[in-house]
Amino acid sequence: MRARLALCLLLIAAPARADDRDLVIGTWQLDSVVYEDPATGERTHPLGEHPTGLQIATPQGEWLALVTAEGRPVPSNDAERAAALRSMISYTGKWRIEGDHVVTRVAAAWNQAWVGTDQIRIFHREGDLLILSSPPQPHPNLLGRMVKILVIWKKLY
């Protein structure tokens, strides 16, 4: 019994296989962003039907994600600049695979509260699509409202 438990713990703690990292490594163009209310299951597109963005995951473990809402106007005053900040998401840091999760230790972000935290996303591939989903979490652009985030990226190279 102890041997089985030790083996299970070893498998859980084992580093990700190289081919798991290969599923994530690359440059990705944003396809869609959907927020789901964990209480009701309601899905919305808060950044529009066609947001723009790029995600880069390097073999050396660097991660950069930038997402902007569809149709963002050029801000001309402080209120519009604040609105522009709420219509984007951007962060960078070191990433790793833990099972079926991509974990990024955030080094810099559009939201300073994310710096030093781990952003955790469940990942899977469907052809040239990388699908990332978050656990329910308070979202800073929604005044802390809880959402589950589903992001679909299309592989560029």
N, C-alpha and C positions, 0 to 999 in steps of 0.2 A: 504494500500500500504506500509506504513512504517513497519507494523507488518510483512509483507512478506519479506521485505528487511532485517529486523532484524533477522528473522528466517534463511534466506539464509546465512547471515554473520555468524550466530551462527553455522550452519552446516559446513561451510567452515573452521571455526576456531576450530571445535571440534577435540579433540584428536582422533588418530586412534583407531579402535576397537582392542581388544586383539587378535582376530582371524587374523587380517591383519598382525600383528607382527609374529604370528605363521607361516605365509607363508614364512617368511624370516629367522627366527631363525634356526640355525643349522650349520653343517659343510658341505661344498660344494666343490666338485672337479671340476676343470675347464674342460669344454667340448670344447668351441671354443671362439675365439675373431675375430670379423669382424669390419673393419673400413669402413664407408660409406662416400663418398665425398658428402656433402649436396648440392653442385651446380650441380653435374652430376649424382648422384645416383650410381656411380661406387663403387663396393665393393671389398675390398682386405683383405688378411690375413697377415698382416705385421709381426705377430709373428709365422707364419707357420700354417700348417693345423692341427698340434697337439701340441699346446703349453701346458705347465704344470702350475698348480697353485692350490691354496687352498683359500677358503674364509670362515671365521668364523663370525657368527652373534650371540652374546649371548643374553639370556633373560634380562641380566643386561644392555644391550645397548652398548656393546663393539663390534667393527667391525675391522676385519683384512682381507686384501686382498693382495695376492701375486701372480703375474703372470710372467712367464718367457717364452721366445721364445723357440720354438722347435730347438734342435740341437745346443745349445749354447756351444761354446768351452771354455775351461779353459783359461782365459787370462794370458799372460806371459809378457806384457809390458803395458805402460800407454795408448797407442792407443787402445789396445784390451780391457783394463778395461773400457775405455770410451764407446766403442762399447757395452760392456756387460751391462753397465748402461742404454743404449738406447734400450736394448732388454728385458726390464722388466718394471713392474709397481708394486708398493707396497705402501700401505697406511693403516693407522689405526686411529681410533677415536671413538667418540660416535655417534650412529646412532638413527634415529627416522623415523617414517612413517608420511608422509603428503599426504593424499589422496592416489594416486597410485604411489607416489614417495618414494624412500628410500633416506634420506638425511644424509650424514655423515659429521660431523664437524671434519676436519682432524687435528689430534694432531701430527702426524709424517708421513713422506713420503719420497720416493726415490727422489722426486722432491720437494725441499724446498719451491718452490713457492706455492705448494698446502697447506702447513701448515697454519692453521687458516681459511681456506676457507671451504665452503660447497660443497661437491661433490654430485650432484643430479643425480639420476637414476630413470627412470620409471621402475616399476617392474610388472611382472605377472608370474604366475605359470602355467605350463603345465605338470601335473603328478608330476614326481620327478625332473623336470627341473625348475630352477629359471632363468628367462630371464630378464636381465638388459639392458637398453639402455639409453644413455646419450643424452642430447640436443646437437646440434652442438657446438663444443668448440675448441679452439686452443689446439693442442696436443704438449706437450713439447718434446716428442721423435721424432716429425716430424717438428721441427723448427717452431712451432707455426701454422702449416697448420690446417685449420678447418676440423674437422671430427665429425661424429656421431659414437659412439662406441656401438656395440652390443656384449654382453657377455652372454654366456650360461653356467650355473653351474648345475651339477648333484648332488643331495642330497646324502651324505654319511650317515649322522645320525643327 
